Amino acid sequence: LDIASDQIPVRPGAHYMIGGVTVDAGGQTSLPGLLAAGEVTSTGLHGANRLASNSLVEGLVYGARTGEAASRAAREMADDFAVPAVGSDWESGDGDDEELHLTDLRNALSSLMWRQVGIERTEEEMKDAAEQVEFFETTIRPLLADNCYQCHSARTTTPSGGLRLDSRAGVLTGGDTGPALVPGDAGASALMQRVQGRPVLMPPTGALTQEQIVALTEWVEMGAPWSEGAAAEADPPDPSEPFDLDRRRRTHWAWQPVRPVPPPEVSAPAWSVRPVDRFIRARLDGEGMTPAAPADRHTLIRRLSFDLRGLPPTPAEVARFVGDVSPNAFEALVDRYLDSAHFGERWARHWMDLVRYSDSHGSEGDPDIPEAWRYRDYLIRALNADVPYDQLVREHLAGDLLAEPRLDPDGGLNESLIATAHYRLVEHGYQPVDPWEDRVKWTDNQVDVVSKAFMGLTVSCARCHDHKFDAIRQTDYYSLFGTLYGARPTQRAIDTPARLETNKAALVEAKADIRRRLADAWLDAVDEVPARLAALADPSGDIESPADLAGLPRVGGAGPAEPDGRLLSAWRELSVVEPAVFPQTWTAWRDRWIDDIAERERFNAGRFVTAWDFSGPDYAATVGHGTGRTAEPSPPGEFVVQRRGDRVLNGIYPGGAYTHLLSDKHPGVVQTPRFTIDHDFISLRMLGGNLSFANLIIENYAVPRGGIYNLRYSPKQDAMEWAQWDTSFWKGFSAYIEFATQDDVT
């Protein structure tokens, strides 16, 4: 039995009543004048077993409070109060004076209470109870809220007839004419009589449907179950009370599930062209108002054109509509305007207002937001394509994470991905010296925009405490805040996956073929190595003038300090060593090489901290995107094929992360894990071209505009080199390093 989730059958044994009596803090029950304490109540403060409050301490506390309450009530009674005599129909007998046997009496009473009064909860009964409560929550409470609460709830300071129907206590207590219902007896319930027009019809806005009356009858007959402690329209939450999310979700219509609502009966059904019109007519009838006269056709087309397109109708459109006598002329006009490209332009402007669209970040310098117009055009296309609202919301919240994004095959665009651009539409301060403050400011703005645009709520109150009135906890606010706070700004290629993968398979196959052919060619050339080294041994005979020096091979004579000659310079020296001393010379070179490596490692270990090496397991901790970004680091020996000219290779690389191994047209972004800057300098070793960059992104600030934020580097060469940033000013802040191709730089 899993007590955290399973339903637990309860059998009370010899106890008369195991809990079930609800009392307030003073022991008062729902019956005036009746107080209770101890095992009969269900206060549950101690959390003891079963349903009862059988903690001794709890019984003593409530016992004292109950006694004090009874004492106060007794003091308020009149002095001449006397208990009225109670007659008895029992016949007296000779044994009336016999001594009572308390044990027999207790056993008999226990048996009687067990058989007639005791509580027994079974799985089947609990499921029935749950279904009844669900029926109330999904059918009855919404019915009462829609049809009765306007006059009989906390919505009004003076409920009509003194009757409130937003709590079970209010329904049972009733109003000026008594209780509104008798649980289990629909025929005797005043509420059921009123909704059937006896003696007057309720609600005044129109009779309930037969289906609604049947549902109400079923509910009353089953005993009028009501969710414990819930009220569909209770008084506004008391800010001093503990936050109760479930209660708040139940106490306002806006948090209720969407459900079909039958149109009300109205005085002039023929006036309503569509069912929704009957709601308008019912309100007009309730306010004692008459509908306005139908608009003439000139007015109608003007209103429709401005509403749907944001433009006035042309004279030709007006003449065409006014002269169209067909019965569906209005519907045809609506269809034409909905099919117009201007429809998306008109309504995209409203959407753009909600997400505070701008082409720039504001503040000093007002830097542009790259490609912002693509988000604008995305909205226009989506609205003109009648994309469902729920799909648009999903795309805006997490369009980059959808397993099946919405694609535009004609335009070759990943539409879902573009939607997330609204997160980038924030104000960025000009080189903020406190990037924490700036980051909190724009993240709070993102939360504010998302909550207002998609929930119609302001949640800023929950920044400092649970919301005073709405069903929003402080933890809810910071859950969303944390999600957006950790999201990294970036630029993404918005082409469809198919377009991004164009020719990739063919490139992989072609490169594999080139690799095989190169290996064969190099193996065939191994036998030529001694002759080529010998040719480098004494090139002086070819020198006739100083100008010929430029044409001599340089690799063989290069010194160890030169990157392109460290290995061949050793072979150059060994090639002229006498055989007798060759082993010693070889050993000396080997030891020198090992010592040099060890010295460099000791030097680096004492002065530097290695953060990441993308040639090994560290690469798995990176994040990024792009066709050129590989899932695994590249092993040593990877190469790039030269796209132009007679050369085959453009470079052979050590192990690491590269985006151009197939094509330098492939986009790619690799970002390190987030870290706290705790050193004065950060150095990185990289290569690149075509204006690829490495950026140090501090606290997600995505507008490097020089000055203290001039922390970017473009290597502009196809050989590894070191770069260094001075980070002494930024110690203590969080950051990450981004390596990106030209069009994908943050």
N, C-alpha and C positions, 0 to 999 in steps of 0.2 A: 504494500500500500504506500503510495507516494503522497504523503500528507500535504505536500506543496501544491499538488494539482488534482488529486483524486477526491471524489465526493465521499464523505465519511458517514456511514450509517450510525445513528445515535439511538441507544435504548436506555431510558433513564433508570432502570432497575426499580428500587423501592421508593425513589424520590417522587414526591407528589408532582413537582413542576421544576424542570431543570431550566432555569432561565426563561427568557421570552418576554418578561415584563420590562418595558422601557421606562426609565425614570430620568429626571433631570438631576442636576448636581445636588439638589436638596431632597431627593427621594420622592418627588411628586410624580405620580403617574398621569396618564392622559385623562383619568377620571377624577374630577375635582373632589378633594377631600380624602382621596385614597393615596396613602403613601406606602412605599415598599423598600426593603433593604435586604441584603444578604443573598442567599442562594436562589431566591425566586426571581431576582432581577438579572438583566443581561448587560450590565455596564461594561464588563470585560476589561476593566482597567488592569487587572493583574495578569490577564492572559492565561488563566487557569484552564484546566481541561473541561470538556463538554461545553455547554452553553452557559452554565451558571457562574455567578460571581461568588465562588466558594473560598476565596481568600479570607483568612481571619482578619488580617489588617484591613482589607477592603470592607468587610462586614462591619468592623468597628467604626470605621470612618463614616460610612453611609448610615450606620445605625445611629451614630451621634447626630448627624445632620437631620435625619428623619425625625429623631426625638425632639430636636430643637424646633423643627417646623411644626410638628404636632403640638408642641407646647405653646408656640406663638398662636396657632389657630385656636387652641383652647382658651387662651387669655382673651381672645376677641369675642368669644361667645357670651351671650347674656347670662347674668347670674341666675336667673330663674329658669334656665334651660333644664328640662327634665326629659328623660328617656321615656317615650310613650310605651304604654303597656302593649305587649304583643300576645295575642290570643293563640291558642294551639288547638288543632283538631285531634291531637293524639289522645287516646283514651288512657287514663291512669290505671295502674294495676297494683296488686299486692307486692310485686317485686321492685317497685320503683325506688324503694329505699335501700335496696341491696347495694353492697360495695361494688364500685366499678373495677373491672379487671383491665387495667391500662394496657397490658401486653396484648390481650385479645383484641381490645379496641384498636390499638395501633396497627395490628396485623390486618384486621378487617378493613380499616380505613385505607391502608396501603394497597390492599387488593382492589378495593373499589376504585381508587384513584388511578391505579395502573390500567384497569379495564376500561374506565370511562373517561379519564381526564389526561392520563400520561401522554407524553409526546414520543412518537417513534418516527424517526426520519429514515426513509429508505431511498435507494438510488432512483427508483422509479418516481417516487413522490417528489424528490428534489428536481428531477428533470421536468416534471409537470409544472412545478413552481417556476422554474427558470423560463419555460415556454410561456407561462402566463405573464410574467414580468416583461418578457420580450414583446409579447402581444400588446401590452400596455404602452411600452416605450415606442414601438414602431407604428402603432395604429391609433390608440386611444389618446395618448398625450398630444400628438400632433393635431388630432381632430379637435380636442378641447382648445389647444392653443390658437388654431386658425379661426374657430367659430365662437369661442366664449371668452377668451382672455381680455379682449378689448374692454369688456364691461365688468368682468368678474375675476380680476387678478391684481397683482401688485402694479400692473401698468397704470392703474388709476388710483388716485388717493382715496376715492370714495366708491368702493365697489357697489354696483347696482343691487339694491335690495339687501345690502350687507352680506352678500354671498360671494365667496371666493372659491373658484374651482381649480386653483393651481396647486393645491395640496390635499392630501387625503383628509387631514384634520378639518380643512375648510369645507370639503364636500360633506363629511359626516356631521359636522356642527351645523352647517347650513346658514341661512340668513334669516330675514324677517319672518319667513313663513315656515321655518323649521329645516330639518335635514334635507339635503338635496337627493340623497339616495339611501336605500336600505340594501346593504350588501346581501346578495343572494336572492333578492326579490325585485325584479325589474318592474313588475306591475305596481308595486307599492312605492316606487321611487319617483319623487317629484320631478327629477331631472328627465326621466324617460317620458313622463306625462307631458312636459313642456315641449320637448322636441317633436312630439306627435300632435301638438296643437291643443292640448287640454290643460287649462282653459284658454291659454293664449299660445301662439306659436313662437318658439325660440329656435335659433337666434333671429333677431329682427332683420338681419341682412338677407334672409332667405332660408327656406326649409332645408334640412339635411337630406341627403339622398337616402334611398331605401337601404343601400349597402352600408352607409354610415350608421343608420339607426340599428340595423342588425348587429353591427360590430359593438355598439354601445350596449345593446341588450345582452349579448354574449358576455361582455366584460362584467356587467352588474351581476348576472346570474352565477358567474364563477367566483363571486365574492368581492368584486372590485379590487383586484390586487394592485398595489402601488409600490413603486421602487422605494425602498426604505430611505427616509431622509431626503428624498428628492422632491423638487417642485419645478414644474416646467416654466414657471414665470415667478420665481420667488422675489423677495425684496432684494435690492442691490446688495452685493457682498459687503460685509462689514470689514473695512481694511484692517481692523484690529484682530480679526479672527485668523486662525491658521489657514494657509492657502489650500484649497481643496479643488484640484483640477477637474476631477470627475463631476463635482457638483456644478462648477462653472460651465462645463460643457453641456450640462443638462438644463441650465437656467436661462438660456438665450436661444431664440429661434435661429440665429445665424449659424449655430454650431450643430444644428440638427441635420440628419441625412436628407438629401434631396428626394422628393417623392412626388408622384402625380397628385394634383389637387383638382377635384371636379369643379367645373364652373358653377357659380351660385345661380339660383333662380332669380330672375329679374322681372321688373314690371312690364317691360316691352321686349320680349325675346326677339322679335323681328328686327329690332334696331341693331342687334349684334350680328355683324357679318361673319365674325370668327369667334371661337370660344373665348379668346382672351378679352374680347370686347365686353363680355358679360361681367368681368371683374370691374371694369371701369364703370359700367352702367350701375352695378350694385353700389359702388361707392357714391356715385352721383345721386342715386335714389336715397341713400342713407343720409346724405348732406342736404337733401331737399333741393337739388339742382337739376336743371334740364340740360341735355346735351346741346352743344352748339350746332348750328346749321351746317350741312355739308359744304365744303369749300368748292368754289368754282374751279373749272379746269385750268385756267391761267394760274391761279394760286397754287393748285395742287402740283403742277409740274415744276413750278418754281421751288416749292418746298422740297420736293423729292430730289431735284437736281442738286440743290445745296446740301441736303442731308447725305446723299450717297456719293456725290462727286466733288463737292466743295466748289462747284462752278455754277454760274447761271445757265439756264437753258438757252440754246440759240433760237433765233426767231423761227428757223425752219422746224426745229423740234417742237416749239410751242404750237405752230400751225398744224403740224402733223398730229399732235395729241388732241388738240381741240377738235379737229375734224374727224377723229377716229371714233365712230359710233359703235364699234364692236363691243360686246359685253366684257371682253377681257382686255380692254385697252390699257387699263391701269396696270394689270399684271404684266403685260407685254412691255410697258415702259419701265417698270421695276427691273425686269430681266435685262433690258438693254443697258440700264445704268449699272447693274451689278456686273455685267460682262465688260464694262468699260475699264480700260487700264487706269483711268482716273479714280476709280473706286478704291483701289489699293493705295494710291497716292494720298487720297483724302484721309483714309482711316489709319494709314501708317503714321501720319502726323500726330494723331492722338496717342498712338502707342509710343512714338518717339518722345512725346512730352512726358509720359509716365516713367520712361527709363532715362530721362534727362540727357537726350541725345545732343552731342556736340561734335564738331570736327577737330576740336583742340582741347587741351587739358586746362586751359585757363592760367591764372596767376601770372607772374612776371615772365615775359617772353612768349606766353601763350603757345607752347609747342604743339604741333599737329599730332593728332592721333593717326598713326599710319593706317591707311585703307579703311577709314571709318565709314565711308560712303557705301562700302559693300554691305554693312549691316542694314543701312537704310533701304537699299535695293532688295535685300533679303526679305524685309517686312512687306514691301510692295508685292513681291512675287507670292509670298505666302498668303496674303489676304486675297489677292486676285485668284489664287488657286483654291480658295476656300479650305485651307488646311484647318482641321479641327482645333478648337481652343486648347484641349488637353494636350495635344501634340505640341503646340506652340509653347506651352508652359514647360513640358518636359525638355524641349530643346533649349529653352532659355536657362533652365536650372542646370542641366548636365548634358547638353547636346554633344559634347566631346566624348561622353562615356556610353552612349547608346550602342547596344549590340547590333542593332539594325538601323543605322541613321537614314534619314530621308534624303534621297539623292535626286538630283536633276540631271537625267541622262542627256537631255538636249544641250543644256549649258555646261555639262561636265562638272557640276558643283556638288559638294557635300553640304547641303542646306542646314542640316542639324548642327554642324560644327560652327557655322557662321553665327548662329543665335547667341552663343556664349560671348560674343564681342561686347555685349552690353555691360559686362563686368569691367571692361577697360574704360568705360566712359565716365571717368572720375576726375576730380580736380587734383592736380599734383602741385605742391608748393615748389617754389624756385629754389633748388639746391637746399632743402631743409637741413639745418644743422642738427635737428632732433628727428631723425627718420622714424623713431617709434611713434611720436605724436602724429606725424603725417600718415603713417600706415594705419594707426587706429582710426584716424579721421576718415580716410577713404573707405576702410572696411566697414565702419559704422554706416557710412553713406550707402554702401552696397546692401547691407541688411535693411536699411530704411527703404530703399527703392524696391527690393524684392518683396518685402512685406506689404508695402502700399500697393504695388502694381498687381500682385498676384493673390493677396489675401484681403486687400481693402482695409488693412489695419496699421495703426502706428504702434510700434513695439518698443519705442525708445524708453518708456517707463521701466521696462524690464532690464535695462542696463544696470540699474542699481538695486533693484528689489523685484520680487514677484509683482506682476501687474495688479493694480488695486481693484480692477473691475473685470478685465477680460481674462479668458482662459489661457494665459501666457505666463509661464514661469520664467524666472531669471535663468534657469538652466536651459530653457528653450532658446532664449536669446543667444546665450553664449555657445550653444551647440551650432547654431547657424553661423555665428560670428567666427567660431573656430574653423569651420569648414572653409569660409571665404578667406580668412586670415592666412591660412596655409596654402591657398591656391596661388600658383606662380603665374605672373604675366608672361606671355610669350606670343610669338607670331606663328601661325600655322598655314601650311598650304591647304587651300580649301577645295582643291580638285577632288574628284571622285577617286576612290581607291583604284579603280580600273585605269583611269588616266595616269595616276601617279606610277603605276606599275608597267606602263607602256614600255615595251622592248626590254624589260628587265630580265626576263627569262632568257631571251636571245643573247643579251650581254653576258649573263652568267655562263652560258654554253660556249660563247666565243672566247671568253677569257680562259676557260678551262682548256680549250683547244690550244690557245696560245701558250699556256703554261706547259703543256705536254711537248709542244714543238721546241720551245726554248730549252727545256731540260735535255731533249735529244741533241740539240745543237751544241749546248755547253759540254755535254759528255763527249761529243765528237771532237771538241777543241781542247780536251785535256792534254793530249799528247803534244800540243803546240806550246804549252806553257814554258818548258825549259828554253826553247829557242827564243821565245819572246823576252824572257828574262835576260838571256844572253845578249840580245840586241840592245837592252838597256844598260849593259855593263859599261861600255865605253863609247858614248855617242860623240866624243869630241872630234872624231875624224870627219864628221859631217859639217863642222863649223867652218865656214869660210869668211863670215863677217858677223859682227855683233847682231845684225838684224836676224840672223838665223836662230838665235837663242829662243826667240818666241815660238818657233815651230818645233822645238825639241819636246819629247815626252817628259812630263814633269812628275808623274806618279812615282816612278822608281827612285828618284832622288829626294823625294819629300821627306821632311823630318817628322819625328813623332808628334810634334805640336800641331801639325797640320792635319785636319780631320780626314782628308782624302788620301793620306799617305802613311798612316801609322803602321799598318800591317806590311805593306810592300817595302817600306824602308828596312824592316828587319830582314826580309828576303834579299833585299839589295846587298846588305852587309854579309849575310851568310853565303851568298853566291861566290864571294871571292876569298872565303876562308879556306885555309889549307885543311886537307882531310884529317891530319893528325890532331888539330885543335878544334875540329868541328863540334865534337860532343861538349867540350867546355864552353864554347861560344853559344851553342844552343841553350845549354843550362843557364848561362848568364842572362840571356834574353828572357828565358822563361821566368827566372827569379825576379828579374827587373820588372817584368809585366805584373807578376803576382804582388810584389811589394808595392808597385804603383797603385794597383786596385785597392789593396788593403789600406794604404795611407789615405787615399781619397775617401774610403768608407769611414775611417776613423775621424777624418776632418769633418765630414758631413754629419756623422752621428753626434758630434759635440756641438754643432752649431745650427743644425736644421732638424725639422720634424717632417717626416714624409706623411702627407695626408692621404693621397690616393695614387695608385699606379694602375692606369687603365689597361695595362697589358695582362692583368691577372684578375683575381676574384673581386677586387675593388670595383670593377666595372659593373657588377651586378647591382650595386647600390645606387647607380646613376638613374636619372629619369630623362626622358627626351622623346623625340618624335622625328618623323621624316623618313623618306624612302632610303636615304643614304645611311641612316643609323642602323647598325647591325645589332642583332640580339646578343652576340658574344663578341669579346675582343678579338682582334685579328692577330694571328700568330706571327712571329718574325718571318720575314721573307715575302710578305704580301707586296704586290707591285701594282702599278697603275699603267695602263696601256696608253701610249701617246696617240692622241686623236689625229694629229696632223704631222706631215713630214715623213722622212724615211726611217726615223727611229721607231723601235718597237716599244720600248719602255720609257716611262717618264720618271720612275723612281722605284726603289726597292726599300721597304721600310722595316724598322724594328717593330716588335709587338706593341699593340696599342689600339686606340679607337680612331677610325677614319670614316669619313662620309663620302669620299670620292673614289673609292676603289673600283667601282663600275663606271661611274660618270661624274664629272664635276658639275653636271646639271642637276644632280639629285640633291634635294634639300636635306638638312640634318641638323638636329640640336641635341647636344649632350649636356646635362646639368648635373653637378655634383650634389651630394646630400647637403642639407642645410647645416651650417656650423657656426660657432661663436668665434669671432675674430679675437684672438688672444696673443698675436704677435705683431711686431712693428712692420714686418714685410711678408709678402706672399710671392713666391716665385713659381713659375710654371714653364714647362718645356713643351713646345708644340711646333707644328708647321702648318702652312696654309697659304692660300692665294685667293684671288678674285674677291678681295675685300671681306674675307671671312674674319670673324672676331672672337676674342675671348673677353667676357665681361665679368666684373665682380658686381653682383647684384646685392645691394645692401638693403635689408628690410623691404624687399620686393619693390624698391623704387626703380621704376622702369624708364626714367627719362634722363639718361646721362647727358648733361649739357655742359661738360667741362667743369673747371673749378675743382671743388673737393670731390666731385663725382666723376672725374676724368679717369676712371679705372677700367679702361678697355685697351685692348692691344690687338693689332692686326699684323701677323708675321710677314706676309707678302713674299714668301719663298717656300720652296719645296724641300727644305732641309730643316731638321729639328734645331731649335734654338731656344735659349732661355730668355724669359722676360720677368720683370719684377715690378710689384706695386708697393708703394708706401702706404701701409694701413694703420699707422700709429694713431691717426685721428679717430679711427673707427673701432678701436678696441672695445669689446663688450657688446657690440651689436651682432646680430645674426646676419648671415649672408650665404650665398652659394655662387659658384663660378659656372658661367654658361659658355660653352663653345658652340658657335653657330655659323652656318653659311650666310652669305650676304643678305638675302631677302628674308631670313628667319631670325635675325638679331632682335632681341627684345627692345 
